[in-house]
Amino acid sequence: MEGITDGVYRRVFHEYFGGADKYFAPFLSPSGDFRITHREKRQLLCDLGAPYTVVPQLLVRETETLAPAFEKLGGFGFTEINLNLGCPSGTVTAKGKGAGLLRDLDALRRLLDAAFRLRGDMRLSAKTRIGFASADEWPRIWGALRSYPFAELIVHPRTREEYYRGGTHPEAMETCGDAPFPVFYNGDVFSPADAQALEEKLGFLSGFMLGRGLVANPSLALELRFGEGLQAQKLKAFHAALTCAYAEEMPFQGLHGRMCEIVSYMSCCFENPKKALKAMRKARDAREYLERSELLFDGCPLKEEPYFDPLGLKV
């Protein structure tokens, strides 16, 4: 999740919660010779040597970008790259990247042909949607994708036009039952019950990619794997540690905006959080922000079954 799950977040999250097999960094959209910004390089390098696996995402269309990208990322020490075929942003799809590739299967095949020819020892995975304008496009897209030796494929069963609106279409993924590679599900997995229902419907799934649901309930991966529910004091300690970590990286204005966004997700874990959130948004420095956060973490009880509601994000 761009703007939230950066290297600082991954490091602190893994220390306090974890439960994930790997983390996917927000995508890089490089030029033909794979120039990356100082900020992007800093983000990539902060994950190296960490006690967890990070996979960088590439958002590309031009095949000439691939060789320098693989060489540089391999030189940094990464062993897997994820090709982003699902980003729905209008500025991205207008360039034929991300989900824009799904409406041009010839361009998609050219990119994948070149990627697997040039990858060397690099593992290649991909994340895709089920169509650009309609889910009816999925059989053709799946027919193209299944012919490549992906390390794994992550499917978000919405179209580009749907963005993140409405429900997902897991029934479209029933065609993936004969996949020659592991298939993972992404999209609106906000509770163990969600995951269980999908596993019953799609018995071939190898697992889940968690996004908004994990930011909202940082214990979700642990609960899916080990049945470990959310603990109030652990969540409070995580929030404090994350605030302090960002205080070392950015001025208060940036820290405050970042933490208020993260807490807007986590607020789904609490009963009646509105008053506490309002107070936290009015904090004038990091010390005052942490003091006011006690109104949430000590003053609002945890819900018995936290569940993220995308429509309630601006509580």
N, C-alpha and C positions, 0 to 999 in steps of 0.2 A: 504494500500500500504506500504509494509515493507520498512523501511528506510526513509519514508517521514511522514506518518500519525501516528506519535507517540503521546504521551500524551501532549507534548508541543504544537504540531501543532493543536491537537483537541481543546485544551483550547483557544488558540488565534483565531483559525478559528471560534469557536462558539461565541466568544465575538464580532467579527466584522461582521460575516455573519450568520452562522447557517442555519436554514431551513430544517435540517434533523431531522427525528424522533429519530434516534439512530445512533451510530457509532460502527463499528466493528474493534476491535483492531487486529493488525497482529497476526498470529497464534502462539500458543505455541505447541511445539513438545516434550512433557515430556517423561521421563523414566517411568518404571513400577510403581515406588512409587511416581511419580509426584514431582520430584525435579525440581525446577525452579531456574534460575540464579538470582543473586542479581539484575542485570540489568532488567530482566523480571519482578521481583517482584516490583521494583521501578516504572516501567512503569505501572503496574496494579494499584498500590496503588495511583498513582498521579491522577487517574480518579475518585477515590472514593470521594464522597461528591461534585462532580462537578454538575452543573445545567443541565446536559444532561445524557442520558443513553448510556453506553458503554457495548458492548457484546464481551467477549473474544472468540477467535476461538481456537478449539482444532484440532490438526493434529495427529491423532492416528490410529493404527490398532489393537493393543493388547487390549483385553477387560479388562485385569487386571489393566490397567492404569485408567480406568474410575472412579471407586469408590474413590480413593484418589484425583483425579482431581475434581470431583464434590464436595467432602467434603472441599477441600482447597479453591476452588473458591467461594463456597457458604459461607465459613467462612469469606472471604474477603468482602462479601456483594453483589456479583453478583447474579442475579436471572435468567439469561438466558445464555446458552452456545451455540455457533454455531459450528457444526461439519463440518470441511473442507473436502469435497469430490471432490475438483476441482483443487487443486494446481498442475500445470503441470511440476514443476521442475524435472529434471532428477534424482537428488539425493533423492528427495522425493518419486517419483513413483517407483524407484528401490527398495525401502523398502516396497512397497505395500501400501503406504499411499497416502493421497490426491486423485488425479485422478487415482492413481494406484489401488484403490479399485474398480474402475468401470470395470476392466477386471477380477474381481474375486467376482462375486455376492454372493457366499456363504460366503466369508469373510465379505462382506458388511453387509449381513443379521445378521451374528453373532455379529458384532459390534453394529448394531442398536438394536437388541434384548436385548443385555446387557445394552446398554445406556438407553433404556426406562424402563428397569427393575430396574436400579440402580439410576435413576435420582431424586427420591424423589419429592420435590416440584419444582425442577429446570425446567424451560422451555427449550426445545431443538429445535433449528432450524438447518438448514443445507444449505450449498452452494455446488452446483454440476455443472459438465459439462454434455454434452449430449452423451458422449462416450469417449472411450480411443483412438481408431484408426479410428472409423467411426460413423457418425450420425445415421447409421442404427442400432446401439446398443441401441439407446434411448428408443424404446418401451419396451424392457426388463428391462432396468434400471428404467424407470418410473413405470413399473408394480411392481417392488420391493419397490420403495420409497413410492408410494401412499398408501401402506398398514400400514404406521406408522403415529402416531398422532403428526406430527411436529407442532410447533407453527407457523412456516412459512418455505417455501422452496424458496431459491434464485437460479435461473438457469442462468448459463452463456452458451448460445447456441453455443459453439464451442467444438471440441474434444480436448483431451489432445495433440494429435499430431499437431494440428493447433496452439497451444500456443495462441498468440494474433494476428496471421497473418490472412490476408484475411478478408472477411466479416463474420458476424454471421449468424446463421440459425434459425431465429425466427419461421419459419414455422414448425420446429420440435416440438415447444412448444404448438402447437394447441391441442395436446393430453391432455394438462393440464387443459382443460376447465372444466372438472368434478372433479378437485382436491378437496379433503375434508379439505384442509387447504389453507391459503393465499399463493399465488405464486407471487414472485417478479422477475423482469427482470434485468439482469446485462450484460453489454457488449456494448461498443461503443455508449453510450448515451451521445452525446456531445452538444446537443442543444435542445431547446423546440420542434423544428420540428421533431427531432429524436424520442422524447418521444411521441409526438402526433401520428406519423405514427405507432408506436408500439401499442399504445392504440387502434387505429382503427383496427389493424390487430388482436390483442389479447385482446379482450374486457374484459376478466376475470382478467387481471392483477390487483394486489393490490398496485403496486407501483414499484419503481426502486431502485436498489443499484447503486450509482454513485462512480466511482473510478477516473480514469485519467481525465475524463471530469470535475470533481469538483475541482481537484487540478489545472487544467488549467484555469478554470473560477470559482473562489470561489463563485460567485453569482448565479451559475446555479440552485442550489436547491431552492433559493428564487424566481428565475424567473419561475421555473416549478410550484411552489405553489402559488405565489402571483403576478407574472408578473413583479417583480422588477428587472430591468436590472442592469448591472455593472456600477459602478461610479468610475471615475479615482482617486479621492482623497481618497475614501474609500479603494480602492485597495492599494494605496500608504501607507496609514496608517497601513493597515494590514501587508504589507511587512516589514515596519519599526518595528512594534511591534514584529513580528515573529523573525526578526534578533536580536533584543535586548533580547528576551526570550532565544534564543539559545546561545547568548553570556554569559548568566548566567550558562549555562549547559555544555559548551564545549569550548576548545581552538579555535582560529580563523581558523586553518586549517580544523577542522571538521565542524565548522559553515559555512565556505566559500563553502565547497563542498556541504553541504546540501542545502544552499540557492541557489547556482547556479543551482542545479538540479531542485528545485522547480520553479525557475524563467524560466528555459528552458520550462517548461510546460506553465507557465503564459504568455510567450512571444506571444502565439497565440492570445492574446487579443489586441496586438498593431500593428500598421502599421510600417513597416521597423525597427524592433528592433535589427538587427544584430550588428550595431556599438555600441550601448549601452551595449548589452550583452558581447561583446568582452572586453569593458572597465571594466565592473563589474568583469569579470573573472580574470583580471590582478590586482585587488585590493590587497593591502598588509596587511591591518588590517580592523577591523570592521568600524571604522570611515570613512576610504577611500572608503570602499565598499558602505556605505550608501550615501556618497557624489556622487559617480559615478552612483548610482541607479537613481538619479534625471534625468540622461540622458534618462532613459527609461520612468519613471513615469511622468516627466514634459515635456520631449522633443519629445515623440512619442505619437501621438493621438491614442485613442482607436478605434478599428474596430467597425463598426456599428453592426455587428453580429459576435462576436468571435466564432471560431470553431477550436477545437483541431485536428491537423493532426498528427497521430502517426509517419508517415514517415518524418515529418519535425521537430522532437524533437531536433535534434542536430543542429538547426539553429545557 
